[in-house]
Amino acid sequence: MIEEMSAIVLEQADRLFQQHVNKNLLTEADGGKWPAPLWKALEDAGLPLALVPEAAGGVGLAPGTVGSLIRRAAFYSVPLPLAETIVANRLWADAGGDPLDGTATLAPVNPQDCLVATPSDGGVVLRGTAHNVPWGMQASTTLLYARDGSGRGVLCRTLPAKVLPKKTRRNIAYEPRDEMCFDGVELAANNVRLAPDYLGTDGLLAFGAAIRAQQMIGGMERCMDYALAYANERVQFGRAIGKFQAVQHMLAVAAGHFAAASAAADALFEFERLGDDTLSVAIAKSRCGEAAGLVAAVCHQVHGAMGFTQEHPLHFATRRLWAWRDECGSESYWQARIGSMICAAGGESFWPLLTDGGMPPRPNLTARE
Amino acid sequence: MRAFRFESLTLPPAAQAMRRKVRAFLDDERAHARYAAHRTSWSTFDPEFSRRAAAAGFIGMTWPRQYGGGEYSNLERFVVTEEMLVAGAPGGAHWIADRQSGPQILRHGSERARRLILPRIAAGECYFGIGMSEPDSGSDLAAVRTRAHKCENGWLINGAKIWTSNAHRVHYLIVLARTEAPGQDRHAGLSQFIVETASDGIEVRPILNLAGGHEFNEVFFRDCFVPDDMMIGRPGEGWTRVTGELAFERAGPDRFMSDIRLLIELIENVGRAPSERQAIEIGRLVAHFAALRRMSSSVAGLLERGESPVTEAALVKDAGTAFEREIPEIVRKLLPVEPSLDDDDEYSQALATVLLHAPSFTIRGGTPEILRGMIARGLGLR
């Protein structure tokens, strides 16, 4: 029953993406045009509330299904904060809030940023700047994670109109990634809620990284599709270039990275664990990021000069891969986190850490041989 | 893109219980100093260890009880395999028989072969070698020239195999031989045979590997008799049989954990407070390793459902052996040491051992060049 519904929702979403997202829409989005009819269609299909439990007025899809949905949206390069909105709605619902209006984004999702919420008049006053906020000034709501005076995590809902935009900027896929200063923003009590207790010390960063990991899987799949089709149709030296061993091997290696990245990202299909399962998030984000760079490079190589034009749609996918791998913590950021965790535990704890989900090592495994 | 079947899989509670069981066994082995952790564990031949592992139920785990098996799932076997590798256990004697020869006989062997051989493998007393490569037929396996001629009650084998690991100390080889003259279809006319190494007409000559070890051999067959019921499958099915066997051979944790002990020793030697560069490189290796584990366990899940995931297995092996090859190179960068087999320092010894074995990782069981061709076929390019 649940599986059936998941399949229906995914199919319906795929149809919507296919219907609406074409070269024209993506080119306009690159130029800054907001695809309002597309968002309306996604909203009508209930997708922003995909992860919100039915009891809280949502669709109640399984996180695995939503992971696939995010991959599909990325496959089509949907130029909207759909994934951010889905996650923001779930977090806000779990904190006891009602569904958010319109689109939403998450802040901060940059490893260096930290926001502070000081209690004031029953509400809070915010302090801090968030960098590279996805769709920051365009999303209807910004869902913030901040620490209050006693170190507790709170979720705050604010409107971009209240915020001092320090700088609007775009990533290399021309998706908005704005710098937002929250200094002095006052929020009433109904806009502040204690964060769900599954949010760990990384706050929203872990969720942002999980979103980007799933998106990179979708983006890589699109690139591979383009490259495989092109390799089979482009003829040089009297045969399709896909018949040349050099080309076959490049694509085979790319397929291996894609498969490994997918396997790593599949580990993130338990929503509530994203908050504290830093190791799985770090593994997925860094493995996907490394694969994304390689897959994009191979797919461009296969396309030759044609891939380096605006005429061929490959760039919509590859520019996103190059942007997403650096967002919400780059490969080296997450790799360093993994390495530090593993080394801090010691060589003989490496294995229990991976297999027992962070259980402390048993004493007889720490003994040197 | 044609999807490969790497479905996400959570290890069932039974597999976690099996993990505790095999860890207890390995802890006990080490507590009694019955073996030293080796750095190329599954090529270390130790019959005593194999017998103890068998007694504890860790060989032939998935086979039916009537053939000495434990009727466990492939996922329980997967867990045991990775625990053996991470502990550096010397499983080389039974490895091939347990991993591929036994399953091959169980699926396609005669009833007599099953009864005669499988219980002995499961008891840790009977070991196998792989008779595929020949002096003129390495990656191009279909070019094998070893012939089997029909005779009364059986077949007479003539020809030579090479790179046959452990031929001098195993009980059987599974030999791929031509039973019909090569025709248009070069994959036709091949058959697989279970050949007893104690048979008349077999001569084994050692070939030392570059590390100085004797694992490889060249094996000569002169009118070597094999009874009818020691053929695997039917005459002419050899290519299909050998391809299926390779699906067992290629996707397991032994394709990315051959030198996992070196990674563990690197982490141990780097210490609790790594430099940023050390943390990044170690973190990257761990991320690769974790992804490979998930891919490999999902192939174990496919085998459990009775499928023959040939392309997926090729993907795991290509990515897995690339990872194995990378470990010693990264170790060198992060914590330089001049490797020496004579060193008192275990780390230096470990690096030396791995460096001297690493070239084999991307040759045995199918080279990346062959695997990538198979993957390309799976992608629709061939």
Interface residues (C-beta under 8 A of the other chain):
Chain A: G64 E221 M224 D225 L228 A231 N232 G242 K243 Q245 V247 Q248 H249 L251 A252 V253 A255 G256 H257 A259 A260 A261 S262 A263 A264 D266 A267 F269 A282 I283 S286 R287 E290 E331 S332 W334 Q335 A336 R337 I338 G339 S340 I342 C343 A344 G346 G347 E348 F350 W351 L354 T355 R362 N364 L365 A367 E369
Chain B: M1 F4 F6 S8 R19 R23 D27 R30 A31 A36 A37 V86 L263 I264 E265 L266 I267 E268 N269 V270 G271 R272 A273 P274 E276 Q278 A279 I280 E281 I282 G283 R284 V286 A287 H288 F289 A290 A291 L292 R293 R294 M295 S298 L315 D318 A319 A322 E369 L371 R372 G373 I375 A376 G378 L379 G380 L381 R382
